[in-house]
Amino acid sequence: MKHRLILAAIALGVLTFAACKKENEVPPKQDGYILNYAIPAPTFLTDDERDILDAKRDEWDNL
């Protein structure tokens, strides 16, 4: 009985490792990648938006 259990464990181990194959985690490199990205110009906050954010920050700090 013990001998069969050991053989079954070995067979299960061999089948487990034989079933695993190495997956290609990185897709193949393709030509035509866009290397230059258009970044929009930054916009500044208005005084009203700045007041809203300051109020939220003060509320958070006073918790």
Legacy VTK file of the C-alpha trace (Angstrom):
# vtk DataFile Version 3.0
C-alpha trace
ASCII
DATASET POLYDATA
POINTS 63 float
0.000 0.000 0.000
2.800 2.388 0.924
4.632 1.460 -2.277
1.577 2.367 -4.401
1.186 5.680 -2.605
4.804 6.596 -3.314
4.453 5.596 -6.971
1.250 7.612 -7.289
2.944 10.667 -5.752
5.911 10.337 -8.126
3.609 9.896 -11.128
1.560 12.921 -10.085
4.724 14.974 -9.690
6.043 13.946 -13.109
2.698 14.714 -14.749
2.526 18.083 -13.031
5.943 19.168 -14.248
5.454 17.655 -17.700
2.209 19.566 -18.178
3.847 22.935 -17.492
5.392 24.661 -20.440
7.249 27.924 -20.453
4.925 30.714 -21.550
6.226 33.598 -23.595
5.447 36.503 -21.276
6.710 39.172 -23.651
4.912 39.683 -26.943
7.086 39.725 -30.051
8.627 43.063 -30.958
6.894 44.805 -33.815
8.114 47.583 -36.041
6.144 50.756 -36.149
6.000 51.677 -32.491
5.176 55.300 -31.827
8.120 56.738 -29.936
7.089 60.403 -29.884
4.121 61.227 -27.718
2.244 64.527 -27.780
1.977 65.831 -24.238
-0.647 68.529 -23.752
0.407 71.870 -22.340
-0.226 72.161 -18.591
-3.122 74.282 -17.393
-2.944 76.301 -14.220
-5.629 76.279 -11.549
-7.912 79.253 -11.231
-8.284 81.002 -7.904
-11.697 79.369 -7.385
-10.297 75.884 -8.037
-7.364 76.586 -5.732
-9.751 77.701 -2.957
-11.788 74.496 -3.344
-8.670 72.346 -3.087
-7.380 74.304 -0.091
-10.734 73.835 1.658
-10.643 70.084 1.009
-7.040 69.894 2.230
-7.897 71.815 5.406
-10.901 69.544 6.002
-8.702 66.463 5.586
-5.991 67.829 7.889
-8.514 68.582 10.646
-9.920 65.038 10.837
LINES 1 64
63 0 1 2 3 4 5 6 7 8 9 10 11 12 13 14 15 16 17 18 19 20 21 22 23 24 25 26 27 28 29 30 31 32 33 34 35 36 37 38 39 40 41 42 43 44 45 46 47 48 49 50 51 52 53 54 55 56 57 58 59 60 61 62
